[in-house]
């Protein structure tokens, strides 16, 4: 009898605020006792958590674990799938949910915008944004690292790339946050529907504006590709813009927020980075590993029965490779629970692995290095304005980040 049929679900709410506050002891136990563990998600689906580093890497490269659920699910599993409103269906044509040639085709349309060389051109803009925000915080003596710093910088950058008007940025950030948190609800997408409705209506309006007058921006390039008729469909264009606006800042918001919290929890590391600013490159890599902004890779489905660490995952089942757990696996990282800003080598998987490796990793690294390095350089003293146990974490399945991080600065 396959092990999968005899394993009871582990009773944890992996999308809830309480679990998000400190998931690492649970992941350590799972790595040691149940490295492939079934859980029940808030929408009642069963999922399999893969928690060891080597198994996570293998899962992210395994061609039997596919992104497109339509090629994996049995007819019975399709009937049991959660309801999806019609307006959401175009979003399933995004490159994160596709495999093979379709994924490579869509990825190829945008990858040039995120090469390290082109990203480096944004350095002055990112630095100016960080300096202005820090100067305002210093004048007040306080700030919310999330709302006043971590959110505005990457939001402004991805908006610049797509030529989104500055006045619209708070709106798409609000919609994005509501959508990302929806996976914590038993009712799945229902809490996100108002956010999705307004967000998609806004994206279609942006696209219509570009069709009337193309500009020198990434969105104009995508519209031109769609209008050529052989590279991108209307649904794929909408899904691509949606993905860029959401993924283009969500990871970096959490990198800056989580990374700042880690440094505040380890004052010796904060002091070292202030004294040795050249450590910011390896330091940000370590913060990505230590408090991973993306907790688990996006959904994959078993196209056939797959055995991982002695456990058989049946066909059609949802598999979640837990990046945050892999990044704390002592089998890969000596002293894995120690924050070491000079750690090298540091083969973390915070940006994933394989063909779906995060396209925006160079941009996130640049923004993280400038934002965190500038904050440490500017403020000799930073302390939490509330007790650590009163910090609120955002619920949700994939990302891990703070709702607020109030601090006093000097």
Secondary structure, DSSP 8 states (H G I E B T S, - for coil): --GGGT-------TTSHHHHH--HHHHHHHHHH-SEEEEE-TTS-EEEEE-SHHHHHHHHH-TTEES-GGGT--HHHHHHS----GGGGGGGGSGGG--HHHHHHHHHHHGGGGSHHHHHTTHHHHHHHHHHHHHHHHHHTEEEHIIIIIHHHHHHHHHHHHT--GGGHHHHHHHHHHHHHGGGSTTTTGGGHHHHHHHHHHHHHHHHHHHHS--SSHHHHHHHHHHTSSS--HHHHHHHHHHHHHHHHHHHHHHHHHHHHHHHH-HHHHHHHHH-GGGHHHHHHHHHHHT-SB-S---EEESS-EEETTEEE-TT-EEEE-HHHHTT-TTTSTTTTS--TT--S----TT--GGG--TTHHHHHHHHHHHHHHHHHH-S-EEESS-GGG--B---SSB--BS--EEEE-
